Amino acid sequence: MLRTVTNLGRSGLQDWLIQRISAVILAAYTIIIVTFWLCNLGCDAVAWQGFFSSIYMKIATLLALIALIAHAWIGIWTITTDYLKIVWVRLPIQILVYIVLLLYLIWGLQILWA
């Protein structure tokens, strides 16, 4: 069995499963946001702030953020390993993406729980 270096799963099958589950989480989160928006077409910033201040929305947003980062990392890792065959080109791009995704996670946590 081949091992993957994405560090999210122990095999390609687990990475595939993580990416599919994260896609379902992101789709559900999108449906929640769109439903709120359609039910409150004339809402203002105060309504959005109230909507996102509930603990349920904070947890949903946290799950969506983690799902987005996992989904993006597996996708970028797959694309770069498939199309960038030269290691000294691929590795800096993967490191840069990893750092950016980590910064997005930290930034999102600060915004969400500050």
C-alpha positions as CSV (number, residue, x, y, z in Angstrom):
1,M,0.0,0.0,0.0
2,L,1.3,3.4,-0.9
3,R,1.7,6.0,1.8
4,T,0.8,9.7,1.2
5,V,2.8,12.7,2.5
6,T,-0.2,15.0,2.9
7,N,-0.2,14.0,6.6
8,L,-4.0,14.2,6.7
9,G,-4.6,10.5,5.9
10,R,-2.6,7.4,6.0
11,S,-3.4,6.4,2.5
12,G,-4.7,7.8,-0.7
13,L,-8.1,6.4,0.1
14,Q,-8.2,8.3,3.4
15,D,-7.2,11.5,1.7
16,W,-9.9,10.9,-0.9
17,L,-12.4,10.3,2.0
18,I,-11.3,13.4,3.8
19,Q,-11.7,15.5,0.7
20,R,-15.2,14.1,0.1
21,I,-16.3,14.7,3.7
22,S,-14.9,18.2,3.7
23,A,-16.8,18.9,0.4
24,V,-20.1,17.8,2.1
25,I,-19.3,20.0,5.1
26,L,-18.6,23.0,2.9
27,A,-21.8,22.3,0.9
28,A,-23.9,22.1,4.0
29,Y,-22.3,25.4,5.3
30,T,-23.1,27.1,2.0
31,I,-26.7,25.9,2.2
32,I,-27.0,27.4,5.7
33,I,-25.6,30.7,4.6
34,V,-27.7,30.9,1.5
35,T,-30.9,29.9,3.3
36,F,-30.3,32.6,5.9
37,W,-29.7,35.2,3.2
38,L,-32.8,34.2,1.2
39,C,-35.0,34.2,4.4
40,N,-33.7,37.7,5.3
41,L,-33.2,39.5,2.0
42,G,-33.3,42.9,3.6
43,C,-30.9,42.1,6.4
44,D,-28.2,44.5,7.4
45,A,-24.8,44.1,9.1
46,V,-26.4,43.9,12.6
47,A,-28.5,40.9,11.5
48,W,-25.5,39.1,10.0
49,Q,-23.5,39.8,13.2
50,G,-26.3,38.4,15.3
51,F,-26.5,35.3,13.0
52,F,-22.8,34.7,13.3
53,S,-22.6,35.4,17.0
54,S,-24.6,32.3,18.0
55,I,-22.5,29.4,19.3
56,Y,-24.0,27.1,16.7
57,M,-22.9,29.3,13.8
58,K,-19.4,29.7,15.4
59,I,-19.1,25.9,15.5
60,A,-20.4,25.5,12.0
61,T,-18.0,28.2,10.8
62,L,-15.1,26.5,12.6
63,L,-16.0,23.2,11.0
64,A,-16.2,24.8,7.6
65,L,-12.9,26.5,8.1
66,I,-11.1,23.3,9.0
67,A,-12.8,21.5,6.1
68,L,-11.8,24.2,3.7
69,I,-8.2,24.0,4.8
70,A,-8.0,20.2,4.7
71,H,-9.8,20.2,1.3
72,A,-7.4,22.8,-0.1
73,W,-4.3,21.1,1.2
74,I,-5.1,17.7,-0.3
75,G,-6.1,19.4,-3.6
76,I,-3.0,21.5,-3.8
77,W,-0.7,18.6,-2.8
78,T,-2.3,16.4,-5.5
79,I,-2.1,19.0,-8.2
80,T,1.5,19.9,-7.4
81,T,2.7,16.3,-7.2
82,D,0.9,15.5,-10.5
83,Y,2.1,18.5,-12.5
84,L,5.3,19.7,-10.9
85,K,7.8,16.9,-11.3
86,I,10.9,18.9,-10.3
87,V,11.2,18.7,-6.6
88,W,13.0,22.1,-6.1
89,V,10.0,23.8,-7.9
90,R,7.3,21.8,-6.2
91,L,8.6,21.9,-2.6
92,P,8.7,25.7,-2.2
93,I,5.2,26.0,-3.6
94,Q,3.9,23.3,-1.3
95,I,5.6,25.0,1.7
96,L,4.2,28.4,0.7
97,V,0.7,27.0,0.4
98,Y,1.0,25.2,3.7
99,I,2.2,28.4,5.5
100,V,-0.6,30.4,3.9
101,L,-3.3,27.9,4.9
102,L,-1.9,27.8,8.4
103,L,-2.0,31.6,8.6
104,Y,-5.6,31.5,7.3
105,L,-6.5,29.1,10.0
106,I,-5.0,31.2,12.7
107,W,-6.6,34.4,11.3
108,G,-10.0,32.6,11.1
109,L,-9.7,31.4,14.7
110,Q,-8.9,35.0,15.8
111,I,-11.8,36.4,13.9
112,L,-14.2,33.7,15.1
113,W,-13.4,33.6,18.8
114,A,-12.1,37.2,19.5
